Amino acid sequence: MQVYYGLDSFDARKPVVTIGTFDGVHRGHREVIAELRRISMETGGESVVFTFFPHPRMVVSPDEDSIRLLSTIEEKLELLEELNLDHLVIYPFTKDFALLSYTEFVKEILVDQMHIHKLVTGYDHKIGRGREGDFRALDRLGGIYGFEVEQLSTLLVENVAVSSTKIRLALDAGDMNKANHFLGYPYLLKGKVVEGRRLGRELGFPTANILPDDSHKMVPTDGVYAVLVTIGNEQFKGMLNIGTRPTVNTNVDHRSIEVNIFDFSRDIYNQNISVNFVERIRSEVKFESLQKLKAQLEIDKISALRIFANNLTSK
């Protein structure tokens, strides 16, 4: 996959293009991209995903603090890399760009710079200022400028349309089975291991404290999770706690992400790691003593190992 941060060096044969933020690169996005690749091969062209950075809402509403991304730009690139695309354009989203009408975007970007051959859109996708560029409008412009437009139907998973919003709701509820089912992969979080209070070590469950790469990255609801941890090219099983650690912490405003990696004793401070959430084990609870907390952690580890075993036998 050839990656471009702009269009200065963009070069594709008969580009078949789809446009969007692709937050999470979920199953709906993957269906669109699969069709994009099929169409590009049928037409003798090359597949192109056109996305943006930063996220449009960060530019249009910079003071908004409710933006919760399912994937950072680095995670998005990694996820798209798996889908055998020919080209990925990560276009700088600026205030000036946000003011482009759909007709200006089509003429100045898609036609004049990308020389588009075909545009593939999702069932409800709209582009341009005010989201005025719907399928009918784009199809009309395609007739004027000589490119085709193909609209895809919605992808249904068990009769529920996949959307980033529904995935966020599932993550808010701690329903990892639903979130991962919609995503098509275990929810991903990447970050750096930072210094903690090392209380887990005293309990026999040393933890790595994770600082997410992006403050806008969505973190699932508080609780204990069975997770897969990737460090370099190695993957390990583990369990992760999200929350305020009420048994040992008086600062209830401080939310932390801590992972206990099974059968692991290396120093990984300041290293970048990836965590995939497999399943939620339980809610976060305040225990009467550290001994009761430790006993629960033993139970949690057994639960996590059972989850991994069940996931392995179900595949």
N, C-alpha and C positions, 0 to 999 in steps of 0.2 A: 504494500500500500504506500503510495506516494503522498506525503503530507505537505500541505502548503499553508503558510500563515499569511494569507493574502493571495492576490492573483498575479503578481508581477511575473512569476515564472510558471504559471499554470499552463499546462499543455496536455490535452487529451484528444483522442480520436473519437469523433462523433459522440461527445459527452452526453450520457444519460444521467440526469441530475435529480436528486431529491433534496429538500431543504427542511431544516428544523433544528431545534435545540438538542433533541435526542437525549434528554436528561434521563439517566439510568440505562439507556440502550436496552429497554425492556422488550418483551415478546412482540408487542405491537410494532415497535421500531424494527425488530429483526425480521418480521414478516415483510415490511416495506422494503428493507434492504435486500432480502432474498428475491423479491419481485424485481427490484432495481437491477440486480445482477442477471436475472433471467432475461429481462427485456434487453439489457445491454448486449448480452451474448447473441440474442436473436437478431438484433439490428446491426451487429458487427461494430458496436461502439464500446465505450468504456464507462464503468460505473463511477459516479461521483456523489459523495455526500457533502453538502454545503451546510456547515454549522457555524456557530458564533462564539466569540470570547471577547469580553466577559459575557455572562448571561445577560440577555436584554433587560431584564428587570433591574439589574444592578446599575444600569445606565439611565433607564427611564425613571426609576424610582430609587435613587441612591440612598435615601434616608430610611427606606423600608427595612425593618429588621426581621421580617418574617420569611425571607427567602431561605428555603431549605433544599439544597441540591441533592439529588440521588446519586450524582456522580460529579466529581471534580473534572477539570479539563484533562488532567493526566489519566484519571480512571476511565473517562470516556474514550480517550485515544486508545488505551489498552483494550477496552471492550470492543471497539470498532476494528481494531487490528485483527481480531479473531474471525471476522466475518468475510475475509477475502475480497475486500473492496479494491478497486484499482486506484482511486484517488480520494483524499479527504482534504477539503478546504476548511480551515479554521479562520473565519473572516473577522477582522477587528470590528466589534460593535461599538460605535461611537454615537454621540448625540446627533451629528450630521447624518449618519447612516440611518438612524431611527426616524428621521424626517422624510426619507425617501418614500414616495408613493409607490404602489405596486407597479404602476406603468413605468416609472423611472427605474425601479429595481430591475425589472425585466429587460428594459432596453439597455441600460448602462452597465449592468453586471452580467446578466445571463446571456444576452445577445452580443453586445459589443466586446466584452472581455472573455467570456467563456465559450462563445460560439456554440451554444446549446443545440443539441439535436433533438432531445426529448426530455420532458419534465414529468416526473412521477410524483404524485401527491397522495397523502393519506385522505381518508374519507371526509375529514372536516378541516383540512389544513387551509389556512389563509395567510397571506403575506402582505407586507407593505404597511405604511402608516395607517393606523386605525384598523388593521387587518381587513382591508377592503378587497384584497385580491383573492377571491374565492375561485372555485374550479371554472365556473362559467366565464368569469373575467379573464382568467389565465388562458382558457381555451380560445377565447376571442383574440387575445394577443398572439397566441401561437399561430393562428391563421394569418395574422398580419406579418409576423417576422419569420415565419417558415419553420416552426418547430412544433412537435406534437405534445399533447398533454394527456396523460393517463391517470385516472383517479382510481385508487384502490378501495375496496370495501373494508369496513372495520374488522379487526381480528377479534374473535370471541373466544374466551377461555371459560368453558362451562357456562356459556350463555351470558357472560359478563364482559363488556368491552374493557380491554386493557387500557389503563391510563396511568400517568405518573401520579395524579391525585389519588387514585385508589390505592396505589402502592404506598404513598405517604400515610394514608389512613391506616393501612395494615401495620406499618411500622410504628405508628403512634399507639396502636393497640397491642403491640408486641406479638402480632400474628405473623411469625416468620414463615409459616407454611404457605399462607396466602401471598405474602409479599414475594417470596422466592418463586412461587408458582407463576405469578405475573411477570416477574423479572426474567425468568428462565435460567437463573443462576443464584447461588447464595449471596445475599446482599453484601456488598464490598465496602470496607472502610480502610483507608490507608493513612498512616501517620508516623510520627517520630516517637521513639521511646524516650521519655523524660524522667527526671529524678522524682521519686516519691518518698513517702515516709518509711517504707520498708517494713510495715507492720505485717504484711502477708508472710514475710520470711519467718517471723517469730511464730506464726501459726502453722508453719510447715507448708504454706502455699504461697511461695514468692510470686509477685506479680510485676508485670511490666506496665507502666503508666503510659497511655497513648495520647498524644496531642494530634488531633486530626490535621491534615494538610491544609484544609480550608475551613475557616470559621463558619461558612455557610453550608458546610456539609451536614446533611441530616443524620442525626444519631438516633437509633431506635429508643423506644421508651425504656425507663429504668427497669432493671432486673438482671437476672443471671442467664447467660446464654451458652450453649455449646457452639464452639467456633473452630474454624480451621485457620491456622496462623502460618503465613508464608514469610520466611526470612531468606533473602537471596533466592536461591533455587530450591530451597528445602521447605517442606510443609509439615506442620505439627498439629496435633489435636490439642484442644485446650478448653477452658471455660472462662468467660468474661463477665465482669460486673460493671453495670452502668448505674450511676446514682451518687448519693451523698455519703455512703458508708455510715449509716446512722449508729451502728454499734460502737464505732471507734472515732467518730468525727462529730465535733460540736458545731462545725460550720456547715449548716444545712443548705447554704446558698452555693456551695462549691460542688459541682457535679464532675465526677471523674470517670474515666474509662480505664479499667485495669484488667489485664488478662493473665491468667495462670496457664503457662504452657506445660503440658504434661511431659515428664521425662526429659527435662531441659534444665541446664544449669549454667549456660554461657552468659557472659556480660554483654548485653546488647544496648546499653545506654547510648543515646544519640543516633541509633540506627533507625532506618525506615523499615516498617513492616506493613504487611497487608493482613486484614482479618476478614474472613467470610463467615457470616452468621448463618448457622445451620438451623437451630431451633431454640426457642426460649424455654428455660427450665422452670423458672419461678420468678415471683416478684421480689424486690429488695425488702428485707425485713430487719427490724432492730431486735437484736438478741439481748437477753439479760446478762450474758457474760461472754468472754472470749472463748471459754470452753464450749459453750453451746454453739457459738459461731463456727468453731473449728469442726464440731461434730456435723453441722449442717453442710460445711464445705466438703466433708468426706462423702456425704450423701449426694451432693451436687456432682461430684466427680463420677460417681457410679452412674448417675442419671445421664451425664454427658457421654460416657463410654457406651452406654446402652443405646443412646441416640445414634452415635456413629455406627454401631454394629447394625442397627435397624436400617439406616440409610444405605449401608454397604450391601445388605442382603436384599434390599428392595430394588437394586439396580440390575 
